[in-house]
């Protein structure tokens, strides 16, 4: 079997191929956003891979882009009488609290496409209003007149009696995409459940159509898709679970970072993926951290997804002065066209990439492996207005731009870790993406971290993560009961068995043996009267309550003498995957790798090495520049680097003399 990980990005589609001999090949082609499957099929042809022995794991941006660009299909939202404006009202949270003239935003679903019906359930599961044949007939007529492509059904407390939503499905015209809240997210909170159900329906046909076209092009090749939670699922099942694919691509990067760092013996990580426009940061402590409070654009997404934070700071982020004369960096980006000024494509505004070039961390003739020469003079022209406004030279301005960009990223890294009560001084900072290696040392210093890692294949780490991921599911159901209830152990055990049965069916439908899967049972807990929860492994009522008190104190600085409530039970199931492992790099021979000198302002001549030529075990102390085909690493003064057995760069802060 040949495994192929594919990550579709806005500019490039990345491929990492892993064959039965343990060899890894990397490939890139230009993306085709109008039809993403074309770039994938092109890359498979260029890699000359036999379809009869191929298995593909794909990270798709189709669902993400459809949401961010507002390109979902016409969707009708069906709910109980009196709740047609549920999605429009939301939580009544204002984007700008003190804006007296806020811009009115259109509702997710136009009022004429929000329909009401019977079938209301109470919080205790009793039937408050029946769902009659007349209700079903009225709904059929309303849908026939609107001819939607998708229907989202969200009844109150639907997770208690899903059969009512299932009856409503029968009223939907054949061929129309249907999304039921009792299947998408069987949990408490009608607004969040409704948003997840609507999002799933809104972009579902787009995802289903794309996966169908890709499957037809691959002529029966087994195809899996990365979920936002870090597990893969068969494309046939993913077509109906679009809302679980909204972080498909970035999730691959985190899975890849965990795999590469794990191969180097590190499990507690802070990661930052710095690209051209944005930076994604995350915390990994053994297991990947999930959240049910994520957002995509303006929309809350309550399905389990990677807990990451994104800011508008990347290599292409533009430096500018605000009305008070303060230097700002981002969130506006120069993009790929025209790109940073130093690209020589007409860009005239200074960016982080221009600043790195002026400081010598990027070498004009070594960019993209020498395939593209950067224009230093253009970078100077772009940076000069900033320098004049700040009253210094061009190099001073470049240094200031880097400092501001680093401050943005350091703040994001603190938000995901230190502000949550996590001491990261013993963690390893993992950088990837095209620009990450240029900032890793300074960010580690800002966070008082002494170790960092620049992964092998960091430029295609999301595609590599597709291969390291395992098939699995994240299942849940709200119970809403106190931990002190006398039957708590029985209730949890009964519900866990139901979730295990659902997981076994899902895995078996992919041809996987459920008996080989790992399972992790956890619970969302809160003090009675609170609105939000903390998720902890389930260890029985008394032990889990004790764990909750300790976690609450670590996160919020206090624990309370209040009863603890179990809100939602969760089951994570993961089956064996591809068995992907990184190949070992050749050991160092008798001759040291060659370097050439490059001049950096304020530092004089500094050695520059080609990363691909560095053998395992090779080490050096900064300052130094390590260039590769798709990225560059700046080894700052006071840092030591060593190449590990798989080709990753392990960085360590040297103790001062």
C-alpha positions in Angstrom: 0.0 0.0 0.0 1.2 3.5 -0.8 -0.2 6.3 1.4 -0.5 9.9 0.1 -1.2 12.9 2.3 -2.6 15.9 0.5 -3.2 19.4 1.8 -4.9 21.9 -0.4 -3.9 25.5 0.3 -4.7 28.8 -1.3 -1.5 28.9 -3.4 -0.1 25.4 -3.3 -1.4 21.9 -3.0 1.1 19.8 -0.9 1.8 16.1 -1.2 3.7 13.7 1.1 4.0 10.1 -0.2 4.8 7.2 2.2 5.4 3.8 0.6 5.7 0.3 2.0 9.5 0.6 2.1 9.3 3.6 4.5 10.4 6.1 1.9 9.0 9.6 2.0 8.6 11.9 -1.0 7.4 15.5 -1.1 5.8 17.3 -4.0 4.0 20.6 -4.6 1.7 21.9 -7.4 -0.1 25.1 -7.8 -3.7 24.9 -6.4 -6.7 25.2 -8.6 -9.3 26.9 -6.3 -12.1 26.8 -8.8 -11.8 23.0 -8.8 -9.4 21.8 -6.1 -9.6 18.2 -7.3 -7.7 19.1 -10.5 -4.5 20.0 -8.6 -4.7 16.7 -6.6 -5.1 14.6 -9.7 -2.3 16.5 -11.4 0.1 15.9 -8.4 -0.7 12.2 -8.4 0.1 12.0 -12.1 3.4 13.8 -11.7 4.3 11.5 -8.8 3.5 8.6 -11.1 1.6 6.7 -8.4 -0.2 3.5 -9.2 -3.9 3.9 -8.3 -4.4 0.3 -7.6 -2.1 0.5 -4.5 -2.9 4.0 -3.5 -4.7 5.3 -0.3 -5.3 9.0 0.0 -5.8 11.1 3.1 -6.9 14.6 2.3 -7.1 17.9 4.2 -9.8 19.9 2.4 -10.4 23.7 2.5 -13.7 23.5 0.6 -15.9 23.8 3.7 -13.7 26.5 5.2 -13.6 28.6 2.1 -17.4 28.2 1.5 -18.1 29.6 5.0 -15.5 32.4 4.9 -16.6 33.5 1.5 -20.3 33.2 2.2 -20.7 30.7 -0.7 -23.1 28.2 0.9 -26.2 26.9 -0.8 -29.8 28.2 -0.3 -30.8 26.5 3.0 -34.1 26.5 4.8 -34.0 26.4 8.6 -36.7 24.5 10.4 -37.4 24.8 14.1 -40.2 25.0 16.7 -43.0 27.5 16.7 -41.9 30.8 18.2 -38.2 30.2 17.5 -37.8 31.2 13.8 -35.4 34.0 14.7 -33.2 31.8 16.9 -30.1 32.0 14.7 -30.5 35.8 14.2 -30.8 36.6 17.9 -28.0 34.2 18.9 -26.6 35.1 22.3 -27.2 38.9 21.8 -23.5 39.5 22.0 -22.4 42.6 20.2 -19.2 42.6 18.2 -18.3 46.2 19.4 -19.8 46.8 22.8 -19.5 50.6 22.8 -20.3 51.3 19.2 -23.5 53.5 19.2 -24.0 53.0 15.5 -23.2 49.4 14.8 -23.5 48.1 11.2 -26.5 45.9 10.8 -25.4 42.5 9.6 -27.6 40.2 7.6 -28.9 37.1 9.5 -27.4 33.7 8.7 -30.7 32.6 7.2 -33.2 35.1 5.6 -36.5 35.3 7.6 -38.5 34.0 4.6 -36.4 30.7 4.8 -36.9 30.2 8.5 -39.9 27.9 9.0 -41.7 26.9 12.2 -43.4 23.6 13.0 -44.7 21.4 15.8 -42.9 18.7 17.8 -41.7 20.7 20.8 -40.0 18.8 23.6 -39.5 19.9 27.2 -36.2 19.9 29.1 -37.3 16.7 30.8 -38.0 14.9 27.5 -41.8 15.3 27.7 -43.8 16.2 24.6 -45.0 19.8 24.9 -46.5 20.1 21.4 -47.1 17.1 19.1 -45.8 16.9 15.5 -49.0 16.3 13.5 -49.6 15.1 10.0 -50.9 18.6 9.2 -47.5 20.0 10.3 -45.7 17.7 8.0 -48.0 18.6 5.1 -47.5 22.3 5.7 -43.8 21.8 5.7 -43.8 19.9 2.5 -45.7 22.6 0.8 -43.5 25.4 2.1 -40.3 23.5 1.0 -41.8 22.8 -2.5 -42.4 26.5 -3.0 -38.9 27.5 -2.0 -36.9 24.7 -3.7 -33.9 24.8 -1.4 -30.7 22.8 -1.9 -30.4 22.0 1.8 -32.6 21.9 4.9 -31.4 22.3 8.5 -33.7 20.9 11.3 -33.2 22.1 14.9 -35.9 21.3 17.4 -35.6 22.2 21.1 -34.0 19.4 23.2 -33.8 17.3 20.1 -31.1 15.1 21.6 -33.7 13.7 24.1 -36.2 12.6 21.4 -34.5 12.4 18.0 -37.4 10.6 16.4 -39.3 13.9 15.9 -36.5 15.3 13.7 -36.4 12.0 11.9 -40.1 12.4 11.0 -39.4 15.9 9.7 -36.7 14.5 7.4 -39.5 12.5 5.6 -41.1 15.8 4.6 -38.0 17.0 2.8 -38.1 16.6 -1.0 -35.9 13.8 -2.4 -32.4 14.9 -3.4 -32.3 17.8 -1.0 -29.4 17.8 1.6 -30.8 17.3 5.1 -29.0 18.1 8.4 -30.6 17.1 11.7 -29.4 18.7 15.0 -29.9 15.4 16.8 -27.3 13.8 14.5 -24.9 16.7 14.0 -24.6 17.8 17.6 -26.8 16.0 20.2 -25.9 18.5 23.0 -27.5 21.2 25.1 -27.5 24.9 23.9 -30.1 25.3 21.1 -28.3 28.3 19.5 -24.9 26.6 19.2 -26.5 23.3 18.1 -28.6 25.2 15.5 -25.6 27.0 14.1 -23.7 23.8 13.7 -26.7 22.2 12.0 -27.2 25.1 9.7 -23.5 25.3 8.8 -23.5 21.6 8.0 -26.4 22.0 5.7 -25.3 25.4 4.2 -21.9 24.0 2.9 -22.8 20.3 2.9 -23.7 20.1 -0.8 -20.5 21.9 -1.8 -18.4 19.4 0.1 -20.4 16.4 -1.1 -20.1 17.5 -4.7 -16.3 18.1 -4.4 -15.7 14.8 -2.7 -17.8 13.0 -5.4 -15.8 14.6 -8.2 -12.5 13.7 -6.5 -13.7 10.2 -5.9 -14.6 9.8 -9.6 -11.2 11.1 -10.6 -9.4 8.7 -8.3 -11.4 5.7 -9.8 -12.1 3.8 -6.6 -8.9 4.7 -4.6 -9.8 4.6 -0.8 -10.2 8.3 0.2 -10.3 9.7 3.7 -10.7 13.2 4.9 -9.2 15.0 7.9 -11.7 16.2 10.5 -11.2 19.3 12.6 -10.7 17.1 15.7 -7.6 15.4 14.3 -9.1 12.0 13.2 -9.8 11.0 9.6 -13.1 9.6 8.2 -14.0 8.0 4.9 -15.0 10.5 2.3 -18.4 8.8 1.9 -19.3 9.7 5.5 -17.5 13.0 5.4 -19.9 14.3 2.7 -22.6 14.5 5.3 -20.4 16.0 8.1 -19.1 19.1 6.5 -19.2 21.1 9.7 -16.5 18.7 11.1 -14.1 19.7 8.3 -13.8 23.4 8.9 -10.3 23.2 10.3 -9.2 20.3 8.1 -6.0 21.8 6.8 -4.6 23.5 9.9 -5.4 20.4 11.9 -3.1 18.4 9.7 -0.3 20.8 10.7 -0.9 20.1 14.4 -1.0 16.4 14.0 2.2 16.6 12.0 3.9 18.7 14.6 2.9 16.3 17.3 4.3 13.4 15.3 7.6 15.0 14.4 8.2 16.3 17.9 7.2 13.0 19.3 9.8 11.3 17.2 12.4 13.6 18.8 11.1 12.7 22.3 9.0 15.8 23.0 5.3 15.7 24.0 4.6 19.1 25.6 4.6 21.7 22.8 3.7 25.2 21.9 3.2 25.4 18.1 3.1 28.3 15.7 2.4 28.0 12.0 3.5 31.2 10.3 2.5 31.6 6.7 2.2 34.6 4.4 -1.0 36.1 5.8 -1.7 34.6 9.3 -0.2 32.7 12.2 -1.9 29.8 13.9 -0.8 28.9 17.5 -1.8 26.0 19.6 -0.8 24.1 22.8 -0.2 20.4 22.8 0.3 18.5 26.1 0.6 14.9 25.1 -2.8 14.8 23.5 -4.0 17.3 21.0 -6.2 19.9 22.7 -9.8 20.2 21.5 -12.4 22.9 22.1 -16.2 23.1 21.6 -16.1 26.9 21.7 -14.3 27.5 18.4 -15.3 30.0 15.7 -15.0 30.2 11.9 -15.4 33.8 10.7 -18.5 35.2 12.5 -20.0 31.9 13.4 -19.6 29.8 16.6 -18.8 26.1 15.9 -19.6 23.8 18.8 -18.4 20.5 17.3 -15.0 19.3 18.7 -12.2 21.0 16.8 -8.5 21.8 17.4 -8.0 24.5 20.1 -6.0 27.0 18.1 -5.7 30.8 17.9 -5.2 32.7 14.7 -3.9 36.2 14.2 -3.2 38.3 11.2 0.6 38.2 11.4 2.5 36.5 8.6 5.4 37.1 6.3 3.3 39.3 4.0 1.7 41.4 6.8 2.0 45.1 6.0 3.7 47.5 8.4 1.9 50.9 8.8 1.5 53.8 11.1 -1.8 54.6 12.8 -3.3 58.0 13.4 -1.2 58.4 16.5 2.0 57.6 14.7 2.3 54.2 16.4 3.8 51.3 14.3 1.4 48.5 13.5 1.9 45.2 11.6 -1.0 43.5 10.0 -3.7 42.3 9.7 -3.7 43.5 6.1 -1.4 41.4 4.0 0.3 42.0 0.6 -0.9 38.5 -0.4 0.8 36.6 -3.2 0.1 39.2 -5.9 1.8 41.7 -5.8 3.3 40.3 -2.6 6.0 41.9 -0.4 8.0 44.8 -2.1 11.1 42.6 -2.3 9.3 40.2 -4.7 9.6 42.8 -7.4 6.0 42.5 -8.6 4.9 46.0 -7.9 4.4 45.9 -4.1 5.2 49.2 -2.5 4.3 48.8 1.1 6.7 47.3 3.7 6.1 43.8 5.0 7.6 41.4 7.6 9.4 39.6 4.7 11.0 42.9 3.6 12.2 43.5 7.1 13.8 40.0 7.3 15.5 40.6 4.0 16.9 44.0 5.2 18.2 42.4 8.4 20.0 39.7 6.4 18.0 36.8 7.7 16.6 36.2 4.2 19.3 36.1 1.6 18.3 37.6 -1.8 19.9 34.8 -3.9 18.9 31.9 -1.6 15.1 32.4 -1.5 13.1 29.4 -2.5 16.3 27.4 -3.1 17.6 30.1 -5.5 14.5 29.9 -7.6 13.5 33.5 -6.9 15.8 36.4 -6.3 14.6 39.1 -3.9 15.0 42.8 -4.6 16.7 44.4 -1.6 16.5 47.9 -3.1 12.7 47.6 -3.4 12.5 46.6 0.2 14.5 49.6 1.2 12.3 52.0 -0.7 9.2 50.5 0.9 10.6 50.7 4.4 12.0 54.3 4.1 8.7 56.1 4.9 8.4 54.1 8.1 12.0 54.9 9.0 11.5 58.6 8.4 8.4 58.7 10.5 10.1 56.9 13.4 13.2 59.1 13.1 15.7 56.4 12.4 17.4 54.5 9.6 15.9 51.7 7.4 17.5 49.0 9.5 16.1 50.5 12.7 12.6 50.4 11.1 13.1 46.8 9.9 14.0 45.8 13.4 11.0 47.6 14.8 8.7 45.8 12.3 10.1 42.4 13.4 9.7 43.4 17.1 6.0 44.3 16.6 5.3 41.2 14.6 7.0 39.1 17.3 5.0 40.9 20.0 1.7 40.0 18.2 2.7 36.3 18.0 4.0 36.1 21.6 0.7 37.6 22.8 -1.2 34.9 20.9 1.1 32.1 22.3 0.5 33.4 25.8 -3.3 33.5 25.3 -3.3 29.9 24.4 -1.1 28.8 27.3 0.1 31.0 30.1 -3.3 32.9 30.5 -4.9 29.4 31.0 -2.6 28.6 33.9 0.0 26.6 31.9 3.7 27.1 32.7 5.4 26.7 29.3 9.0 27.2 30.3 9.5 23.4 30.1 7.7 23.1 26.8 9.2 23.0 23.3 8.3 25.8 20.8 7.6 24.1 17.4 7.7 26.4 14.4 6.6 25.6 10.9 5.1 27.3 7.8 7.2 29.3 5.4 8.1 32.1 7.8 8.1 30.4 11.2 11.8 29.5 11.4 12.8 33.2 11.0 11.1 34.1 14.3 11.4 31.0 16.4 14.4 32.0 18.6 13.1 35.4 19.5 9.7 34.1 20.3 11.2 31.4 22.5 13.1 34.1 24.4 10.0 36.3 24.8 8.2 33.3 26.4 11.3 32.3 28.5 11.5 29.0 26.7 14.9 27.3 26.3 14.1 24.7 23.6 12.6 24.9 20.1 12.2 22.6 17.2 12.0 23.3 13.4 10.4 20.1 12.0 11.7 18.2 8.9 9.4 18.9 6.0 8.0 21.9 7.9 6.9 23.5 4.6 4.5 20.6 4.0 3.8 19.6 7.6 0.0 19.7 7.1 0.2 17.1 4.3 2.6 15.0 6.5 0.0 15.2 9.3 -2.6 13.6 7.1 -0.4 10.5 7.1 0.2 10.6 10.8 -3.5 10.9 11.6 -5.7 7.9 12.6 -9.3 7.1 11.6 -11.7 7.9 14.4 -14.7 9.7 15.7 -15.7 12.2 18.4 -19.1 11.3 19.7 -21.1 13.1 22.4 -24.5 13.3 24.2 -25.8 15.6 26.9 -26.8 14.0 30.2 -27.2 17.0 32.5 -27.0 15.4 35.9 -25.2 16.1 39.2 -22.1 14.0 39.9 -23.5 13.3 43.4 -26.5 11.5 41.9 -26.7 7.9 43.3 -27.1 6.4 39.8 -24.4 8.5 38.1 -22.1 5.5 37.5 -24.9 3.5 35.9 -26.1 6.4 33.7 -22.6 7.1 32.4 -21.9 3.4 31.7 -25.2 3.0 29.8 -24.6 6.1 27.7 -21.0 5.1 27.1 -22.2 1.8 25.7 -24.5 3.6 23.3 -21.7 5.9 22.1 -19.4 2.9 21.7 -22.0 1.1 19.5 -22.3 4.2 17.2 -18.5 4.4 17.0 -18.2 0.7 16.2 -20.7 1.0 13.3 -18.9 4.0 11.9 -15.5 2.3 11.9 -16.9 -1.0 10.6 -18.5 0.9 7.6 -14.9 1.9 6.7 -13.7 -1.7 6.8 -11.9 -1.1 10.2 -12.0 -3.5 13.1 -13.6 -1.6 16.1 -11.9 -4.1 18.5 -8.5 -2.6 17.6 -9.6 1.0 18.4 -8.5 3.1 21.4 -11.2 4.7 23.4 -11.2 7.8 25.7 -14.2 8.7 27.7 -14.4 12.2 29.1 -17.0 14.6 30.5 -17.9 18.3 30.3 -18.3 19.5 33.9 -19.3 22.7 35.6 -20.4 24.0 39.0 -24.2 24.1 39.1 -25.3 27.5 38.0 -22.3 28.1 35.7 -22.8 28.5 31.9 -19.5 27.0 30.7 -17.7 23.7 31.2 -14.3 22.1 31.5 -13.6 18.7 29.9 -11.8 16.1 31.9 -11.2 12.3 31.5 -13.9 10.2 33.2 -12.5 8.4 36.2 -15.7 7.8 38.1 -17.9 10.3 39.9 -15.8 11.0 43.0 -12.4 11.0 41.3 -13.6 13.2 38.3 -15.1 15.7 40.7 -11.8 16.0 42.5 -10.0 16.5 39.2 -12.5 19.2 38.3 -11.9 21.2 41.4 -8.1 21.1 40.8 -8.5 22.0 37.1 -10.9 24.9 37.9 -8.4 26.3 40.4 -5.5 26.0 37.9 -7.6 27.7 35.1 -9.4 30.4 37.0 -7.5 30.8 40.2 -10.2 29.4 42.6 -12.3 26.4 43.4 -15.8 26.5 44.9 -17.7 24.5 47.5 -20.6 23.9 45.0 -22.1 20.7 43.6 -20.5 19.6 40.3 -22.7 18.9 37.3 -22.0 16.5 34.4 -23.3 18.3 31.3 -22.1 16.2 28.3 -20.4 12.8 28.0 -17.8 12.5 25.2 -16.2 9.4 23.6 -13.1 9.7 21.4 -12.3 6.6 19.3 -9.2 6.1 17.2 -8.4 3.1 15.0 -4.9 2.1 13.8 -3.7 4.3 10.9 -1.1 4.1 8.2 1.8 3.3 10.6 3.6 6.4 9.2 7.1 7.0 10.6 9.9 9.4 9.6 12.9 7.9 7.9 16.2 8.3 9.5 18.8 10.7 8.1 22.3 9.6 7.3 24.9 10.1 10.1 27.6 12.7 9.8 30.7 11.5 7.8 34.2 12.6 8.1 33.8 15.9 6.1 31.8 18.8 7.6 29.0 20.2 5.5 30.0 23.2 3.4 28.8 26.7 4.2 29.2 30.1 2.6 29.4 33.4 4.3 26.7 36.0 4.2 26.8 39.5 5.7 24.2 40.6 8.3 24.0 44.2 9.5 25.5 44.5 13.0 26.8 40.9 13.0 29.3 40.9 10.1 29.9 37.6 8.3 27.6 34.8 9.3 27.7 31.2 7.9 24.8 30.0 5.8 24.1 26.3 5.4 21.8 24.4 3.1 19.5 22.3 5.3 19.2 19.4 2.9 23.0 18.8 3.2 23.1 18.7 7.0 23.6 15.2 8.3 22.2 13.8 11.6 24.2 14.8 14.6 25.6 18.0 13.0 25.5 21.0 15.4 26.5 24.6 15.4 26.0 27.7 17.5 24.4 30.9 16.2 24.4 33.3 14.6 23.8 31.3 11.4 21.3 31.1 8.5 19.9 27.7 7.5 18.2 27.8 4.1 16.0 25.2 2.4 13.8 24.9 -0.6 10.6 26.4 1.0 11.7 28.1 4.2 14.6 29.7 6.1 15.7 29.3 9.8 17.4 32.1 11.6 19.7 30.7 14.4 20.1 33.7 16.6 23.1 34.5 18.8 23.0 32.5 22.0 21.3 29.5 20.4 22.7 26.1 19.5 21.3 23.9 16.8 21.6 20.1 16.3 20.1 18.0 13.5 18.2 15.0 15.0 18.0 11.5 13.6 15.1 12.4 11.3 16.3 15.8 10.0 14.5 18.1 12.4 16.5 21.0 13.9 16.6 21.0 17.7 17.4 24.4 19.1 18.6 25.0 22.6 19.2 28.3 24.4 22.9 28.4 25.5 23.7 29.4 29.0 25.6 32.7 29.2 29.2 32.6 30.2 
